[in-house]
Amino acid sequence: MADNKRKIERVQTGVRIEKKLLKVLKALAAHHEISMGDLLEGIVLHAFEGKSPFGPDTLAFIETMRQAYGLDISAADSHKLVED
């Protein structure tokens, strides 16, 4: 059996992110039993290729978490967000 793993180098980074969005991402990572870093890498790599990173079941889970944590911003808001 061929080993299809890819060696990479990871770096620690400090990223500021909207509080409720972070809660949903943490819940999603926990739901899939993966790290936040792995989740974000997967989302970004899919986005770079114009692919959706989530299937219907995961999207339903995300919607449940959005409601649970009161996340009411969307992609349409992405360039309009400001901090107090």
Backbone torsions as a table, in degrees:
resi	resn	phi	psi	omega
1	MET	NA	127.1	-179.4
2	ALA	-76.1	141.1	177.4
3	ASP	-85.9	116.6	-176.8
4	ASN	-101.6	16.3	179.3
5	LYS	-76.4	146.3	-179.8
6	ARG	-113.1	129.5	176.7
7	LYS	-79.3	134.6	178.6
8	ILE	-137.3	171.0	173.6
9	GLU	-117.5	124.2	178.3
10	ARG	-103.4	151.1	177.4
11	VAL	-127.6	151.0	176.2
12	GLN	-80.9	137.4	-179.6
13	THR	-138.4	152.6	174.2
14	GLY	-108.0	117.8	-177.1
15	VAL	-124.7	130.1	174.8
16	ARG	-88.9	136.1	-176.1
17	ILE	-147.4	150.7	-179.2
18	GLU	-58.3	135.5	-170.4
19	LYS	-58.3	-48.4	-177.5
20	LYS	-70.8	-33.9	176.1
21	LEU	-63.0	-41.7	177.9
22	LEU	-61.7	-41.0	178.7
23	LYS	-60.9	-42.3	179.0
24	VAL	-65.7	-42.6	179.0
25	LEU	-63.1	-41.8	178.3
26	LYS	-62.9	-41.7	178.1
27	ALA	-63.6	-39.7	179.8
28	LEU	-66.2	-43.4	177.6
29	ALA	-61.9	-44.5	179.1
30	ALA	-63.2	-41.0	179.6
31	HIS	-58.8	-38.4	-179.7
32	HIS	-94.0	1.3	179.7
33	GLU	54.5	48.3	176.4
34	ILE	-132.1	165.4	179.3
35	SER	-76.9	161.9	175.0
36	MET	-60.0	-41.1	179.3
37	GLY	-59.9	-45.7	178.3
38	ASP	-62.5	-41.1	178.6
39	LEU	-61.4	-49.9	-178.1
40	LEU	-64.4	-40.7	176.9
41	GLU	-58.9	-45.0	179.6
42	GLY	-62.5	-44.5	179.3
43	ILE	-60.5	-48.1	-176.9
44	VAL	-66.4	-44.6	180.0
45	LEU	-61.3	-40.5	175.5
46	HIS	-63.5	-45.2	-179.1
47	ALA	-61.1	-40.8	179.6
48	PHE	-60.5	-26.3	179.8
49	GLU	-100.4	6.8	178.9
50	GLY	70.6	25.2	-178.5
51	LYS	-109.6	151.4	174.6
52	SER	-81.3	130.8	-179.8
53	PRO	-80.4	-7.2	-171.4
54	PHE	-126.7	140.5	173.2
55	GLY	-89.7	179.2	-176.7
56	PRO	-57.6	-41.2	-179.1
57	ASP	-64.6	-42.7	179.5
58	THR	-68.1	-39.4	177.8
59	LEU	-62.0	-38.1	176.8
60	ALA	-64.7	-41.7	177.7
61	PHE	-62.8	-43.5	178.9
62	ILE	-59.6	-44.0	179.8
63	GLU	-62.0	-40.6	176.9
64	THR	-61.0	-44.0	179.9
65	MET	-69.4	-36.2	176.5
66	ARG	-58.9	-44.9	179.2
67	GLN	-67.4	-43.6	-178.1
68	ALA	-61.3	-38.1	-177.1
69	TYR	-99.3	3.7	176.7
70	GLY	69.4	29.1	179.4
71	LEU	-78.1	105.5	-175.3
72	ASP	-113.8	12.0	174.4
73	ILE	-95.5	156.3	-177.8
74	SER	-135.3	180.0	178.1
75	ALA	-57.1	-33.2	179.1
76	ALA	-62.8	-23.3	-179.7
77	ASP	-90.3	-5.7	-166.5
78	SER	-58.5	-30.2	-179.8
79	HIS	-103.7	12.8	-177.7
80	LYS	-119.4	5.1	-175.0
81	LEU	-79.4	132.2	177.0
82	VAL	-133.5	154.6	178.3
83	GLU	-100.9	154.7	174.3
84	ASP	-70.4	NA	NA
